[in-house]
């Protein structure tokens, strides 16, 4: 639980739009808002709809073809917008589940889902800006059309937990039905699906040597390929560590700054200026790197990376053996065909930490084309304000004989 308490305010600040769709704001009296009158009569008691854009989603009760029992609740889009999402949810006290492992499961069928859908659950403490546990099934998202199947999310509920929220989320267009809802405590033999505690990558060197105690590092939160990150560093071939405020500094002179959805600065000795948009049907990183256009688009079923004239196209490999909390993408065209890339942990979340995500993708996912060559070599310092001469010699004209 120590790591979860250390999650920076940045993580929740980025999750704030998600909270608008997943966690309804309290009323002035501190209670949960009532569902709209049009929905209150037809929804099961305690359940309501929240959404990122008004009137984009609706929910109700359907007695036709339930997966379990005599009826099911549905969530469906009212528009074809792909940049919005809604959830059919409930919230309740964590008091009876503190110190236990809680499984939320339901039978779900879905139809024509053009973004993604899934069950989700979130555990909060006294500060709702710092979730204690979270999973929204984005690493095993429901897409397209599929018949009835039972799914679950499993989270540990810490002793400091105050509230639990759970439900069905949909991003983009489509419809999904929910039935046979169960909340039950389980023992430690049932693994958690918590996106805030992804699997640790391999250590960078030998462990357990008899040279005294080792400083304990933060637990990794996310990973792209071999590049992983936590709250304080991004571990790549060109690592970054958190500086003061919104800055990150590298061992080789790199420095990145975060402003809202923008990440600017220098990474791998190339100028970087990008914007990160998440929370809809895709996570987008768009801008320039090294003076060339950069575009990264991540969805549950595909990954597209463009840098200058180079294009990487990955499709989700649902049959691959994957670590917990990871998606495996396999390149389907180009000179790196069949390259496998794993994206794990909060790199798949609806609101990932921006700077860490960008650096992890640039180092762990983007490949340079054959024409780009190696990283640019640093130039020797200029010893004169005069320009170099036309011969191309790396000397000021004033020093040429």
HULIN-V345358 format. One record per helix or strand. SS is the DSSP state (a for helix, b for strand). FROM is the first residue (numbers start at 0). LEN is the number of residues. If there is no record, write none. Layout:
# HULIN-V345358
ss = <SS:SS>
from = <FROM:FROM>
len = <LEN:LEN>
This chain:
# HULIN-V345358
ss = <a:a:b:b:a:b:b:b:b:a:b:b:a:b:b:b:b:b:b:b:b:b:b:b:b:b:b:b:b:b:a:a:b:b:a>
from = <1:8:25:31:36:47:56:71:84:94:99:132:137:141:162:174:221:226:232:239:246:254:261:269:282:291:301:309:325:339:345:353:387:395:396>
len = <5:14:1:1:4:4:6:6:9:3:25:3:3:16:9:12:3:3:3:3:4:5:6:8:7:8:6:7:6:6:3:11:1:1:3>
